């Protein structure tokens, strides 16, 4: 049984990178194929065995809560029309046995502040943090990476950070970890010696970028109490984790699959293309559409699809 039962998902951001779409609709509710981004993240947590989801939200984000609530009028109409498959999909957004809570963040003050807002719901237990902008896609169980992180935490009691390798010329766009140049395979873990937020390319200790999935001990909540405002005038989770690193071991775990940053337009569109190609209802139609859009690539035997996902 998991010792990590709670996942904190911060959803109070303004979503400026997806404007104007996110002006009236929370960015977390923008759909990838036929599900809002936030549902993929919640499903990932549940698949990893997490039973309590804490949404750190704000005014204007009620659509997220409504999505995970029951809609009896819609359900009755689907049942009346015999649309059992759709009925099952709209009633299973939060399975039985899973608790979903919403906690307000009074004003946007950084990821560290969002975690502090959730501290009462977390209690004195280890917990997961999952950033909703990042869609982690694998053809295995949706929760494979998170479950592997939880298992590793239970074995070592070391905080876990999911990482992926990125091109060297892009390291200045990510939080980068220093694992002492240790080579890591998929699913492998290595001790973290340092973390640098968006380093200069010449200063980056590695190409291992933080993905946006964490397993953290309750000590982080204590450290956040004394963490002042950092980059951008906000309370940064990275600053608290740097303090944690001086007191407790921390590991990087190499992810399986691909990530899509749905907080920006390019990543969002890539996610839609990749997942639509795999969709049972529209996958074939999308393949035919892309073949018609890129006939030269098809004629020359080039692969217009995204790389295989493990």
NUVEX-98908 format. One line per field, with one value per residue: residue in one letter; x, y, z of N, C-alpha, C in turn. Coordinates in nm, 2 decimals, m for minus. Last residue first. Example, Ala and Ser with C-alpha at 12.3 -4.5 7.8 and 13.67 -1.06 7.14 Angstrom:
<atoms>
type	S|A
npx	1.28|1.32
npy	m0.22|m0.57
npz	0.71|0.78
capx	1.37|1.23
capy	m0.11|m0.45
capz	0.71|0.78
cpx	1.29|1.32
cpy	0.00|m0.33
cpz	0.79|0.78
</atoms>
This chain:
<atoms>
type	X|X|X|X|X|X|X|X|X|X|X|X|X|X|X|X|X|X|X|X|X|X|X|X|X|X|X|X|X|X|X|X|X|X|X|X|X|X|X|X|X|X|X|X|X|X|X|X|X|X|X|X|X|X|X|X|X|X|X|X|X|X|X|X|X|X|X|X|X|X|X|X|X|X|X|X|X|X|X|X|X|X|X|X|X|X|X|X|X|X|X|X|X|X|X|X|X|X|X|X|X|X|X|X|X|X|X|X|X|X|X|X|X|X|X|X|X|X|X|X|X|X|X|X|X|X|X|X|X|X|X|X|X|X|X|X|X|X|X|X|X|X|X|X|X|X|X|X|X|X|X|X|X|X|X|X|X|X|X|X|X|X|X|X|X|X|X|X|X|X|X|X|X|X|X|X|X|X|X|X|X|X|X|X|X|X|X|X|X|X|X|X|X|X|X|X|X|X|X|X|X|X|X|X|X|X|X|X|X|X|X|X|X|X|X|X|X|X|X|X|X|X|X|X|X|X|X|X|X|X|X|X|X|X|X|X|X|X|X|X|X|X|X|X|X|X|X|X|X|X|X|X|X|X|X|X|X|X|X|X|X|X|X|X|X|X|X|X|X|X|X|X|X|X|X|X|X|X|X|X|X|X|X|X|X|X|X|X|X|X|X|X|X|X|X|X|X|X|X|X|X|X|X|X|X|X|X|X|X|X
npx	0.75|0.65|0.82|0.79|0.51|0.50|0.62|0.90|0.93|0.89|0.83|0.55|0.53|0.63|0.45|0.21|0.09|m0.18|m0.24|m0.13|m0.30|m0.54|m0.47|m0.44|m0.70|m0.84|m0.72|m0.80|m1.06|m1.10|m0.87|m0.58|m0.33|m0.35|m0.41|m0.16|m0.01|m0.18|m0.19|0.09|0.14|m0.02|0.12|0.37|0.30|0.18|0.22|0.13|0.19|0.46|0.48|0.71|0.72|0.87|1.00|1.26|1.49|1.50|1.71|1.69|1.83|1.87|1.88|1.99|2.03|1.79|1.63|1.71|1.62|1.35|1.30|1.36|1.16|0.93|0.94|0.74|0.84|0.99|1.13|1.30|1.17|1.06|1.17|1.09|0.98|0.79|0.93|1.02|0.78|0.74|0.96|0.90|0.75|0.91|0.78|0.81|0.71|0.72|0.84|1.09|1.41|1.66|1.98|2.22|2.44|2.52|2.54|2.69|2.63|2.36|2.26|1.97|1.71|1.81|1.98|2.08|2.30|2.31|2.10|2.16|1.95|1.77|1.59|1.39|1.63|1.96|2.22|2.55|2.65|2.73|2.63|2.37|2.21|1.93|1.76|1.46|1.49|1.60|1.87|1.88|1.88|2.12|2.11|1.79|1.72|1.60|1.40|1.29|1.13|1.26|1.21|1.38|1.44|1.36|1.40|1.15|0.97|1.08|1.03|0.75|0.72|0.84|0.66|0.43|0.50|0.54|0.28|0.02|m0.07|0.10|0.25|0.28|0.28|0.32|0.25|0.20|0.22|0.05|0.02|0.26|0.23|0.38|0.30|0.42|0.44|0.27|0.13|m0.09|m0.23|m0.41|m0.23|m0.09|m0.17|m0.02|0.23|0.20|0.18|0.43|0.58|0.49|0.36|0.14|m0.17|m0.37|m0.50|m0.59|m0.82|m0.86|m1.05|m1.01|m1.13|m1.06|m1.16|m1.36|m1.46|m1.29|m1.37|m1.48|m1.69|m1.90|m1.82|m1.79|m2.05|m2.17|m2.05|m2.15|m2.43|m2.67|m2.94|m3.09|m3.10|m2.83|m2.80|m2.98|m2.86|m2.62|m2.71|m2.82|m2.60|m2.29|m2.05|m1.72|m1.51|m1.60|m1.62|m1.35|m1.30|m1.47|m1.36|m1.17|m1.24|m1.02|m0.81|m0.64|m0.50|m0.64|m0.54|m0.66|m0.59|m0.48|m0.26|m0.18|m0.13|m0.38|m0.41|m0.23|m0.34|m0.58|m0.49|m0.38|m0.61|m0.75|m0.62|m0.68|m1.00|m1.04|m1.01|m0.74|m0.72|m0.89|m0.85|m0.84|m0.61|m0.68|m1.02|m1.16|m1.12|m0.85|m0.72|m0.71|m0.54|m0.31|m0.13|0.04|m0.12|m0.24|m0.25|m0.27|m0.38|m0.34|m0.12|m0.19|m0.07|m0.17|m0.13|m0.01|0.25|0.26|0.05|0.08
npy	0.53|0.65|0.74|1.08|1.18|1.13|1.13|0.99|0.93|0.83|1.00|1.01|1.14|1.39|1.48|1.50|1.62|1.61|1.34|1.25|1.38|1.24|0.98|1.01|1.09|0.85|0.68|0.81|0.84|0.63|0.58|0.78|0.83|1.08|1.23|1.25|1.41|1.65|1.74|1.79|1.99|2.20|2.24|2.32|2.56|2.72|2.61|2.42|2.17|2.02|1.68|1.41|1.05|0.77|0.77|0.96|0.90|1.08|1.20|1.24|1.34|1.33|1.63|1.88|2.01|1.97|2.15|2.39|2.32|2.32|2.59|2.68|2.54|2.68|3.02|3.29|3.57|3.75|3.62|3.42|3.46|3.52|3.27|3.01|2.91|2.73|2.54|2.37|2.23|2.11|1.93|1.73|1.54|1.47|1.43|1.38|1.55|1.67|1.82|1.77|1.91|1.78|1.72|1.79|1.96|2.20|2.50|2.71|2.76|2.83|2.94|2.77|2.74|2.66|2.38|2.17|1.90|1.63|1.35|1.01|0.85|0.58|0.46|0.49|0.47|0.53|0.76|0.84|1.11|1.37|1.45|1.55|1.84|1.95|2.25|2.39|2.54|2.69|2.63|2.41|2.40|2.31|2.04|1.88|1.69|1.41|1.45|1.35|1.38|1.34|1.25|1.21|0.90|0.66|0.42|0.30|0.50|0.61|0.41|0.41|0.67|0.64|0.45|0.60|0.80|0.64|0.51|0.60|0.48|0.19|0.28|0.48|0.81|1.15|1.41|1.74|2.01|2.18|2.09|1.92|1.77|1.63|1.40|1.35|1.22|1.39|1.55|1.73|1.81|2.00|2.19|2.27|2.42|2.65|2.55|2.52|2.79|2.88|2.75|2.87|3.21|3.36|3.48|3.47|3.26|2.96|2.73|2.39|2.10|1.75|1.43|1.09|0.78|0.60|0.60|0.84|1.11|1.06|0.89|1.00|1.03|0.76|0.65|0.80|0.71|0.45|0.47|0.62|0.61|0.83|0.82|0.87|1.13|1.25|1.20|1.34|1.60|1.62|1.58|1.58|1.59|1.73|1.79|2.03|2.20|2.25|2.40|2.62|2.79|2.98|3.22|3.21|2.92|2.62|2.33|2.02|1.72|1.39|1.08|0.85|0.70|0.51|0.59|0.65|0.90|1.05|1.03|1.16|1.42|1.47|1.45|1.66|1.89|1.91|1.76|1.55|1.50|1.65|1.84|2.14|2.35|2.36|2.49|2.75|2.83|3.07|3.34|3.33|3.13|3.22|3.42|3.27|3.09|3.22|3.28|3.15|3.21|2.94|2.75|2.49|2.24|1.95|1.71|1.39|1.15|0.91|0.72|0.47|0.22|m0.12
npz	m2.53|m2.84|m3.14|m3.27|m3.47|m3.83|m4.07|m4.20|m4.55|m4.80|m5.00|m4.97|m4.72|m4.78|m4.97|m4.83|m4.58|m4.58|m4.62|m4.38|m4.20|m4.26|m4.19|m3.91|m3.84|m3.90|m3.71|m3.46|m3.36|m3.18|m3.04|m3.07|m3.16|m3.28|m3.06|m2.93|m3.11|m3.14|m2.88|m2.82|m3.01|m2.90|m2.66|m2.74|m2.87|m2.66|m2.32|m2.14|m2.21|m2.29|m2.27|m2.26|m2.30|m2.15|m1.82|m1.64|m1.39|m1.09|m0.85|m0.49|m0.19|0.17|0.37|0.40|0.17|0.04|0.16|0.04|m0.22|m0.17|m0.13|m0.39|m0.54|m0.47|m0.40|m0.38|m0.59|m0.73|m0.93|m0.69|m0.37|m0.04|0.21|0.41|0.64|0.55|0.40|0.59|0.65|0.41|0.39|0.57|0.44|0.12|m0.21|m0.55|m0.84|m1.17|m1.35|m1.46|m1.48|m1.70|m1.76|m1.87|m1.63|m1.53|m1.71|m1.80|m2.07|m2.04|m1.72|m1.58|m1.45|m1.13|m1.03|m0.76|m0.67|m0.64|m0.63|m0.72|m0.95|m1.11|m1.40|m1.59|m1.85|m1.71|m1.66|m1.55|m1.36|m1.31|m1.07|m1.11|m1.09|m1.28|m1.38|m1.50|m1.83|m2.02|m2.06|m2.21|m2.49|m2.59|m2.52|m2.50|m2.20|m2.03|m1.73|m1.40|m1.09|m0.77|m0.44|m0.13|0.02|0.12|m0.03|m0.06|m0.10|m0.34|m0.52|m0.52|m0.63|m0.88|m0.99|m1.00|m1.18|m1.42|m1.45|m1.48|m1.72|m1.83|m2.15|m2.32|m2.17|m2.11|m1.91|m1.95|m1.75|m1.61|m1.35|m1.16|m0.86|m0.58|m0.31|0.02|0.36|0.63|0.82|0.59|0.36|0.45|0.54|0.31|0.09|0.11|0.04|m0.23|m0.30|m0.23|m0.43|m0.66|m0.62|m0.56|m0.64|m0.34|m0.19|m0.30|m0.17|m0.24|m0.29|m0.32|m0.37|m0.31|m0.42|m0.40|m0.74|m0.96|m1.13|m1.38|m1.44|m1.57|m1.83|m1.91|m1.89|m2.09|m2.32|m2.31|m2.32|m2.42|m2.41|m2.35|m2.08|m2.02|m2.10|m1.92|m1.67|m1.71|m1.72|m1.46|m1.29|m1.28|m1.02|m1.06|m1.22|m1.33|m1.12|m1.07|m1.31|m1.29|m1.11|m1.12|m1.00|m0.73|m0.72|m0.59|m0.56|m0.51|m0.41|m0.39|m0.27|m0.35|m0.59|m0.77|m1.02|m1.12|m1.00|m1.15|m1.40|m1.36|m1.32|m1.58|m1.74|m1.64|m1.72|m1.99|m2.08|m2.36|m2.63|m2.73|m2.46|m2.37|m2.09|m1.82|m1.75|m1.80|m1.77|m1.98|m2.03|m2.12|m2.26|m2.52|m2.60|m2.36|m2.27|m2.10|m1.88|m1.66|m1.39|m1.14|m0.97|m0.94|m0.83|m0.67|m0.46|m0.36|m0.11|m0.03|0.01|0.08|m0.08|0.00
capx	0.77|0.64|0.75|0.86|0.60|0.45|0.57|0.80|0.97|0.91|0.97|0.61|0.48|0.70|0.59|0.22|0.24|m0.11|m0.28|m0.07|m0.16|m0.53|m0.50|m0.33|m0.59|m0.87|m0.70|m0.66|m1.02|m1.21|m0.94|m0.72|m0.35|m0.30|m0.51|m0.26|0.04|m0.14|m0.31|0.01|0.21|m0.05|m0.02|0.36|0.36|0.10|0.25|0.12|0.07|0.43|0.43|0.64|0.74|0.77|0.97|1.12|1.47|1.45|1.65|1.72|1.73|1.90|1.82|1.95|2.14|1.91|1.61|1.73|1.76|1.41|1.28|1.44|1.30|0.95|0.97|0.79|0.75|0.92|1.00|1.28|1.29|1.04|1.12|1.14|1.09|0.75|0.86|1.12|0.85|0.64|0.95|1.00|0.68|0.88|0.86|0.77|0.79|0.66|0.72|0.97|1.30|1.56|1.87|2.10|2.39|2.59|2.46|2.71|2.77|2.40|2.33|2.12|1.73|1.69|2.00|1.98|2.27|2.40|2.12|2.16|2.08|1.78|1.70|1.36|1.49|1.87|2.09|2.46|2.61|2.76|2.77|2.39|2.34|1.98|1.85|1.54|1.44|1.46|1.84|1.88|1.76|2.09|2.20|1.90|1.68|1.72|1.42|1.37|1.13|1.23|1.23|1.29|1.49|1.32|1.52|1.27|0.94|1.08|1.17|0.82|0.67|0.89|0.80|0.44|0.47|0.65|0.41|0.09|m0.05|0.01|0.23|0.18|0.35|0.25|0.34|0.13|0.30|0.09|m0.08|0.23|0.22|0.34|0.34|0.32|0.50|0.30|0.27|m0.05|m0.12|m0.46|m0.32|m0.02|m0.22|m0.17|0.20|0.22|0.07|0.32|0.61|0.46|0.46|0.27|m0.06|m0.32|m0.55|m0.46|m0.79|m0.81|m1.01|m1.03|m1.08|m1.11|m1.06|m1.25|m1.50|m1.34|m1.31|m1.37|m1.57|m1.92|m1.85|m1.68|m1.94|m2.22|m2.03|m2.01|m2.37|m2.53|m2.87|m3.06|m3.22|m2.89|m2.72|m3.01|m2.99|m2.62|m2.64|m2.91|m2.71|m2.38|m2.15|m1.84|m1.49|m1.57|m1.74|m1.42|m1.22|m1.49|m1.47|m1.14|m1.24|m1.14|m0.84|m0.71|m0.48|m0.63|m0.57|m0.61|m0.64|m0.62|m0.29|m0.23|m0.01|m0.32|m0.49|m0.21|m0.20|m0.58|m0.56|m0.29|m0.49|m0.80|m0.62|m0.55|m0.91|m1.03|m1.15|m0.83|m0.63|m0.89|m0.84|m0.96|m0.62|m0.59|m0.89|m1.15|m1.24|m0.90|m0.74|m0.80|m0.66|m0.41|m0.23|0.10|m0.09|m0.24|m0.33|m0.20|m0.42|m0.41|m0.15|m0.19|m0.10|m0.10|m0.18|m0.15|0.22|0.27|0.13|0.00
capy	0.40|0.67|0.64|0.95|1.20|1.12|1.26|0.97|1.00|0.74|0.98|0.96|1.01|1.31|1.46|1.39|1.60|1.74|1.44|1.20|1.42|1.38|1.01|0.97|1.18|0.97|0.65|0.79|0.93|0.68|0.47|0.77|0.71|0.97|1.21|1.17|1.28|1.56|1.71|1.69|1.86|2.14|2.20|2.19|2.46|2.68|2.69|2.56|2.22|2.14|1.79|1.52|1.19|0.83|0.69|0.93|0.92|0.95|1.22|1.16|1.37|1.29|1.50|1.81|2.02|1.90|2.01|2.37|2.34|2.19|2.50|2.73|2.51|2.54|2.91|3.18|3.46|3.80|3.68|3.46|3.44|3.54|3.40|3.04|3.01|2.83|2.65|2.45|2.31|2.20|2.05|1.83|1.65|1.44|1.51|1.31|1.54|1.56|1.88|1.75|1.87|1.88|1.66|1.81|1.84|2.08|2.39|2.68|2.72|2.71|2.97|2.81|2.81|2.71|2.52|2.21|2.05|1.71|1.49|1.12|0.90|0.69|0.47|0.42|0.49|0.47|0.71|0.80|0.97|1.31|1.41|1.42|1.79|1.89|2.14|2.36|2.44|2.70|2.76|2.39|2.44|2.45|2.13|1.93|1.79|1.47|1.40|1.43|1.32|1.44|1.21|1.28|1.01|0.77|0.50|0.22|0.41|0.69|0.44|0.29|0.64|0.74|0.42|0.48|0.84|0.72|0.43|0.63|0.63|0.25|0.19|0.38|0.68|1.05|1.30|1.61|1.91|2.22|2.06|2.05|1.74|1.76|1.43|1.38|1.25|1.27|1.51|1.67|1.71|1.88|2.13|2.19|2.28|2.66|2.59|2.40|2.70|2.93|2.72|2.73|3.11|3.40|3.40|3.55|3.40|3.04|2.86|2.49|2.23|1.87|1.55|1.22|0.89|0.58|0.58|0.71|1.08|1.15|0.83|0.97|1.15|0.85|0.60|0.81|0.85|0.47|0.42|0.65|0.48|0.80|0.81|0.74|1.03|1.26|1.15|1.20|1.54|1.65|1.48|1.66|1.52|1.71|1.67|1.92|2.15|2.18|2.28|2.52|2.70|2.85|3.21|3.26|3.06|2.70|2.46|2.13|1.85|1.50|1.22|0.85|0.81|0.47|0.56|0.53|0.78|1.04|0.98|1.01|1.35|1.47|1.36|1.53|1.86|1.88|1.87|1.56|1.52|1.56|1.77|2.00|2.34|2.30|2.35|2.68|2.80|2.93|3.30|3.45|3.11|3.11|3.46|3.38|3.04|3.17|3.39|3.09|3.29|3.03|2.89|2.53|2.38|2.00|1.85|1.47|1.28|0.91|0.85|0.56|0.34|0.00
capz	m2.46|m2.70|m3.06|m3.23|m3.36|m3.70|m4.03|m4.09|m4.42|m4.69|m4.98|m5.09|m4.73|m4.68|m5.01|m4.93|m4.61|m4.56|m4.72|m4.50|m4.20|m4.27|m4.33|m4.00|m3.83|m3.97|m3.85|m3.50|m3.47|m3.26|m3.11|m3.03|m3.09|m3.36|m3.15|m2.87|m3.07|m3.26|m2.95|m2.74|m3.02|m3.03|m2.66|m2.67|m2.94|m2.78|m2.43|m2.10|m2.26|m2.21|m2.36|m2.20|m2.35|m2.23|m1.94|m1.68|m1.54|m1.16|m0.98|m0.61|m0.29|0.04|0.34|0.52|0.26|m0.01|0.19|0.18|m0.20|m0.20|m0.02|m0.28|m0.57|m0.42|m0.49|m0.29|m0.55|m0.61|m0.96|m0.83|m0.45|m0.18|0.16|0.27|0.65|0.64|0.32|0.53|0.75|0.46|0.30|0.61|0.51|0.26|m0.11|m0.42|m0.73|m1.08|m1.29|m1.55|m1.39|m1.67|m1.69|m1.95|m1.70|m1.49|m1.67|m1.66|m2.03|m2.11|m1.85|m1.58|m1.57|m1.21|m1.08|m0.86|m0.68|m0.56|m0.67|m0.62|m0.92|m1.02|m1.31|m1.46|m1.81|m1.80|m1.62|m1.67|m1.36|m1.45|m1.08|m1.05|m1.10|m1.17|m1.41|m1.38|m1.73|m2.01|m1.99|m2.07|m2.42|m2.62|m2.44|m2.58|m2.30|m2.09|m1.87|m1.49|m1.22|m0.88|m0.58|m0.21|m0.05|0.19|0.01|m0.04|0.01|m0.21|m0.49|m0.48|m0.50|m0.79|m0.97|m0.91|m1.05|m1.36|m1.43|m1.36|m1.71|m1.73|m2.03|m2.36|m2.19|m2.19|m1.92|m1.98|m1.81|m1.75|m1.45|m1.23|m1.00|m0.64|m0.45|m0.07|0.23|0.55|0.84|0.72|0.35|0.38|0.64|0.41|0.10|0.12|0.18|m0.15|m0.33|m0.16|m0.29|m0.64|m0.64|m0.50|m0.69|m0.45|m0.19|m0.28|m0.23|m0.14|m0.34|m0.24|m0.44|m0.25|m0.44|m0.31|m0.60|m0.92|m1.00|m1.37|m1.38|m1.43|m1.76|m1.91|m1.81|m1.95|m2.28|m2.31|m2.20|m2.46|m2.42|m2.49|m2.15|m1.98|m2.17|m2.06|m1.70|m1.69|m1.83|m1.58|m1.30|m1.36|m1.09|m0.99|m1.14|m1.42|m1.18|m0.97|m1.28|m1.40|m1.06|m1.16|m1.15|m0.79|m0.69|m0.69|m0.51|m0.61|m0.36|m0.49|m0.23|m0.32|m0.50|m0.64|m0.94|m1.17|m0.95|m1.00|m1.38|m1.40|m1.22|m1.46|m1.77|m1.62|m1.58|m1.95|m2.04|m2.22|m2.58|m2.79|m2.54|m2.40|m2.24|m1.88|m1.72|m1.90|m1.70|m1.95|m1.96|m2.06|m2.11|m2.49|m2.53|m2.39|m2.36|m2.22|m1.97|m1.79|m1.48|m1.23|m0.95|m1.06|m0.83|m0.81|m0.47|m0.46|m0.14|m0.06|m0.05|0.19|m0.09|0.00
cpx	0.65|0.66|0.75|0.78|0.67|0.56|0.51|0.75|0.86|0.95|1.00|0.76|0.55|0.66|0.66|0.37|0.26|0.03|m0.21|m0.11|m0.09|m0.39|m0.49|m0.35|m0.47|m0.76|m0.73|m0.64|m0.87|m1.16|m1.04|m0.79|m0.49|m0.32|m0.47|m0.38|m0.08|m0.10|m0.28|m0.12|0.13|0.01|m0.06|0.21|0.35|0.16|0.19|0.16|0.04|0.31|0.40|0.59|0.66|0.81|0.86|1.12|1.34|1.42|1.62|1.65|1.78|1.79|1.85|1.91|2.11|2.03|1.73|1.73|1.80|1.57|1.35|1.42|1.39|1.10|0.99|0.81|0.82|0.82|0.92|1.14|1.26|1.17|1.10|1.08|1.15|0.86|0.82|1.05|0.95|0.70|0.85|0.99|0.77|0.81|0.82|0.85|0.73|0.76|0.65|0.85|1.17|1.45|1.78|1.98|2.28|2.55|2.54|2.63|2.79|2.54|2.37|2.16|1.88|1.74|1.88|2.00|2.15|2.37|2.21|2.18|2.07|1.92|1.70|1.47|1.45|1.72|2.01|2.34|2.52|2.73|2.80|2.53|2.35|2.13|1.91|1.63|1.52|1.40|1.69|1.85|1.76|1.95|2.16|1.98|1.81|1.67|1.54|1.37|1.21|1.24|1.18|1.32|1.39|1.39|1.49|1.38|1.07|1.06|1.18|0.97|0.74|0.85|0.87|0.58|0.48|0.62|0.52|0.23|0.03|0.04|0.12|0.17|0.24|0.34|0.28|0.24|0.22|0.15|m0.05|0.14|0.18|0.34|0.30|0.38|0.39|0.37|0.30|0.09|m0.09|m0.36|m0.38|m0.12|m0.17|m0.23|0.05|0.19|0.08|0.20|0.49|0.48|0.42|0.37|0.07|m0.20|m0.50|m0.51|m0.65|m0.78|m0.97|m0.99|m1.11|m1.04|m1.13|m1.14|m1.37|m1.38|m1.37|m1.29|m1.45|m1.80|m1.87|m1.70|m1.82|m2.11|m2.07|m1.98|m2.22|m2.44|m2.72|m2.97|m3.20|m3.01|m2.78|m2.93|m3.02|m2.75|m2.65|m2.85|m2.80|m2.51|m2.24|m1.94|m1.62|m1.56|m1.71|m1.55|m1.30|m1.42|m1.50|m1.24|m1.21|m1.13|m0.97|m0.73|m0.53|m0.61|m0.54|m0.64|m0.57|m0.68|m0.44|m0.26|m0.05|m0.19|m0.43|m0.29|m0.18|m0.44|m0.56|m0.36|m0.40|m0.69|m0.67|m0.55|m0.78|m0.95|m1.15|m0.97|m0.71|m0.77|m0.82|m0.96|m0.74|m0.59|m0.81|m1.02|m1.24|m1.03|m0.79|m0.82|m0.75|m0.42|m0.34|0.00|m0.03|m0.21|m0.33|m0.30|m0.36|m0.46|m0.22|m0.22|m0.09|m0.16|m0.10|m0.21|0.08|0.24|0.14|0.09
cpy	0.37|0.53|0.67|0.86|1.07|1.15|1.26|1.10|0.98|0.80|0.88|0.92|0.94|1.17|1.37|1.37|1.49|1.74|1.57|1.29|1.37|1.43|1.16|1.00|1.14|1.08|0.78|0.77|0.91|0.76|0.52|0.66|0.68|0.83|1.09|1.14|1.20|1.42|1.62|1.65|1.75|2.01|2.14|2.14|2.32|2.56|2.64|2.66|2.37|2.20|1.91|1.62|1.29|0.97|0.77|0.83|0.87|0.98|1.09|1.21|1.30|1.32|1.46|1.67|1.93|1.90|1.93|2.22|2.33|2.21|2.37|2.64|2.56|2.50|2.78|3.06|3.36|3.69|3.73|3.51|3.50|3.53|3.40|3.17|3.04|2.94|2.76|2.57|2.41|2.29|2.15|1.95|1.76|1.56|1.47|1.37|1.45|1.54|1.77|1.82|1.88|1.83|1.77|1.75|1.89|1.96|2.26|2.56|2.68|2.66|2.84|2.87|2.86|2.79|2.55|2.36|2.06|1.86|1.56|1.25|1.01|0.73|0.59|0.42|0.42|0.50|0.65|0.73|0.94|1.16|1.34|1.36|1.66|1.84|2.09|2.24|2.46|2.62|2.78|2.52|2.44|2.49|2.27|2.04|1.83|1.56|1.47|1.37|1.41|1.37|1.32|1.25|1.08|0.90|0.61|0.30|0.32|0.60|0.52|0.32|0.52|0.71|0.52|0.44|0.72|0.75|0.52|0.57|0.67|0.40|0.25|0.27|0.58|0.92|1.18|1.51|1.78|2.11|2.10|2.02|1.87|1.73|1.57|1.40|1.27|1.31|1.38|1.64|1.64|1.77|2.00|2.13|2.20|2.52|2.60|2.44|2.58|2.84|2.77|2.69|2.97|3.29|3.45|3.47|3.48|3.18|2.91|2.61|2.33|1.99|1.67|1.33|1.02|0.69|0.55|0.70|0.95|1.14|0.92|0.92|1.13|0.98|0.70|0.77|0.87|0.61|0.45|0.60|0.50|0.68|0.77|0.71|0.89|1.15|1.14|1.13|1.39|1.58|1.50|1.57|1.62|1.63|1.64|1.79|2.03|2.12|2.19|2.39|2.59|2.75|3.08|3.26|3.09|2.84|2.56|2.26|1.95|1.63|1.32|0.98|0.83|0.58|0.51|0.49|0.65|0.91|0.96|0.95|1.20|1.40|1.35|1.42|1.71|1.83|1.82|1.68|1.52|1.58|1.65|1.96|2.20|2.30|2.28|2.53|2.72|2.90|3.15|3.42|3.24|3.10|3.34|3.39|3.15|3.11|3.33|3.19|3.24|3.10|2.99|2.68|2.43|2.15|1.89|1.61|1.34|1.04|0.85|0.70|0.42|0.12
cpz	m2.37|m2.63|m2.91|m3.14|m3.33|m3.60|m3.89|m4.04|m4.32|m4.56|m4.86|m5.08|m4.86|m4.69|m4.91|m4.97|m4.71|m4.60|m4.71|m4.62|m4.33|m4.28|m4.36|m4.14|m3.91|m3.96|m3.93|m3.65|m3.52|m3.38|m3.20|m3.11|m3.05|m3.30|m3.25|m2.96|m3.01|m3.21|m3.07|m2.82|m2.94|m3.05|m2.79|m2.67|m2.87|m2.85|m2.56|m2.21|m2.21|m2.26|m2.27|m2.30|m2.27|m2.28|m2.01|m1.80|m1.58|m1.30|m1.04|m0.73|m0.42|m0.06|0.20|0.50|0.39|0.08|0.15|0.22|m0.05|m0.19|m0.05|m0.16|m0.45|m0.44|m0.42|m0.38|m0.45|m0.55|m0.85|m0.86|m0.59|m0.26|0.01|0.23|0.52|0.65|0.42|0.45|0.69|0.56|0.35|0.52|0.56|0.33|0.03|m0.31|m0.62|m0.97|m1.21|m1.48|m1.47|m1.58|m1.64|m1.89|m1.80|m1.56|m1.64|m1.62|m1.89|m2.08|m1.91|m1.72|m1.58|m1.33|m1.16|m0.90|m0.78|m0.56|m0.58|m0.68|m0.81|m0.99|m1.23|m1.36|m1.68|m1.76|m1.73|m1.61|m1.48|m1.45|m1.21|m1.06|m1.03|m1.20|m1.29|m1.41|m1.60|m1.90|m1.98|m1.99|m2.27|m2.56|m2.47|m2.50|m2.38|m2.20|m1.93|m1.63|m1.32|m1.01|m0.67|m0.36|m0.13|0.14|0.11|0.02|0.04|m0.09|m0.36|m0.44|m0.44|m0.64|m0.88|m0.89|m0.95|m1.22|m1.37|m1.34|m1.59|m1.71|m1.95|m2.25|m2.23|m2.21|m1.99|m2.00|m1.82|m1.82|m1.59|m1.34|m1.07|m0.79|m0.49|m0.21|0.13|0.42|0.76|0.73|0.48|0.37|0.58|0.51|0.22|0.15|0.21|0.00|m0.24|m0.18|m0.20|m0.49|m0.61|m0.51|m0.63|m0.51|m0.31|m0.29|m0.20|m0.22|m0.23|m0.32|m0.36|m0.33|m0.39|m0.33|m0.52|m0.77|m0.95|m1.24|m1.37|m1.36|m1.61|m1.83|m1.80|m1.86|m2.13|m2.26|m2.19|m2.34|m2.45|m2.51|m2.30|m2.06|m2.14|m2.14|m1.85|m1.72|m1.82|m1.70|m1.42|m1.39|m1.16|m1.08|m1.05|m1.34|m1.27|m1.03|m1.18|m1.37|m1.17|m1.13|m1.21|m0.94|m0.75|m0.65|m0.61|m0.54|m0.47|m0.43|m0.32|m0.28|m0.48|m0.54|m0.80|m1.09|m1.00|m0.95|m1.23|m1.37|m1.24|m1.34|m1.64|m1.64|m1.56|m1.81|m1.98|m2.18|m2.43|m2.73|m2.60|m2.49|m2.28|m2.03|m1.78|m1.87|m1.80|m1.88|m1.92|m1.97|m2.04|m2.34|m2.49|m2.54|m2.39|m2.32|m2.10|m1.90|m1.62|m1.33|m1.05|m1.05|m0.95|m0.81|m0.62|m0.46|m0.26|m0.12|m0.10|0.14|0.04|0.00
</atoms>
